[in-house]
Amino acid sequence: MRKRALVVGLGIAGMSAAIGLSRAGWTPVIVERAPERRTGGYFVGLFPEGRQAAVDLGIADHLHTRNPEREAGANSWSVDRRGKRRPALGFLDQPGGPAAVLRGDIEAALWQSITGIEVRFATTPVAITEGSAEVQVLLENADTGALYRESFDLVVGADGMRSSVRRIVFGPHEDHLTTWNAMICAFQLKEQVPAYEASDSIIIARDKRAVWVFGLADHAPTALLTYRTRDIQEQFSGSRVERLRAVFSTMDDPVVRHVLDSLDEAPDHLFDSVHQVRMPRWSTRRVVLVGDAAWCMNLYSGMGATSSLRGGAALGAALQEHPDDLDAALEDWEAGLRPFITKHQRTARLKQQMFVPSSRRAEVLRSVLVGLARRIRGRQPATEADGPQVLAPSGTSRRRGTIRDAGSWCAAGIVVARGFAPPLVTDSALPMMLGTLGLNLFLLVHGSLTPAR
């Protein structure tokens, strides 16, 4: 008799887990709180681990990617405080050559692959009771208000950063959410910013505020507005559009004005505070969390979709490896995945500085180091400087640099930080941050490390 699993959430993590479970011989049932499946969505970069997971899940052939063709000039532009634009390193210039997709592209590919799997919309868990042989779940139908109980062999919580499964089984959100004192708003633009090419990306990164436009090959761009604030609760009061207009009012730039005007016409948008989910363990006896419910790395990390696909595929592989030992399967799954998650949760703090600098000094230092990285990359042959831009499980083709080179970049970051202004000499955190930023930009140029010869 096939074992049954309840998967809570019809997003990337939930459908990935359901496909993995099905391939391992389980019968998954998906419940989703929304009345219907979401479509559309904002820009997502899919890294090599995510592309490999797409292959493992059997969805790679259905996944539509939207990387713009590289041009001799630039696909990415940075706009300074005087309104002058110059070529820049964009999100897609990162090591591994991330594939540009929309969140909806991934979900559409997954949806095509869950044919035959039962999906119940407008349904949420109200109570979860674990036993030695099964887990009892009290479910509620939002349309009728009806409550009913059902038993499963496993519950998979894939219901996002504010997971109801996590709250019911592991405790309140406050126990697991870390606060980053920042907000994001992501949405699709109807059309590109005037005076830019259709597939151009645009970056305006100021201290505590930033606007990013992500250009795509065959679709209108998507936009990201992000800013830092210490009063998170206040940001949710009143009109979101008016709130954003007030926050970005001092950034008087045609790009910013176009993005803000486009928000009024956007069919939907994501507006939320920034957090990470930190948990000592992602599972109990018969309940396991995947994706943002377990390890939300946040938008700055750029690894949310990649980790969700990888988590679902790995869960299925672990259950297939241990068909009669659920404890061993969950233990092996977490042991194999956690180093990857921990690494990218840590680097997200650095990437936040790349997305939205914490101060004017950090803004200037970021500009100096990113400009340096771009000039060095510009001197490399195209075959070395450009990573693969198509869906493939292989890694980057960039030239690998030596550990000695990496140390030089790290030192350069610290020297630049200390040389800009005397107050920085006594601020140990910022030079160290810039040293780490130098190392990260080294990886942006070279892709990976090899020992010096």
Disulfide bonds with the S-S distance in Angstrom:
none
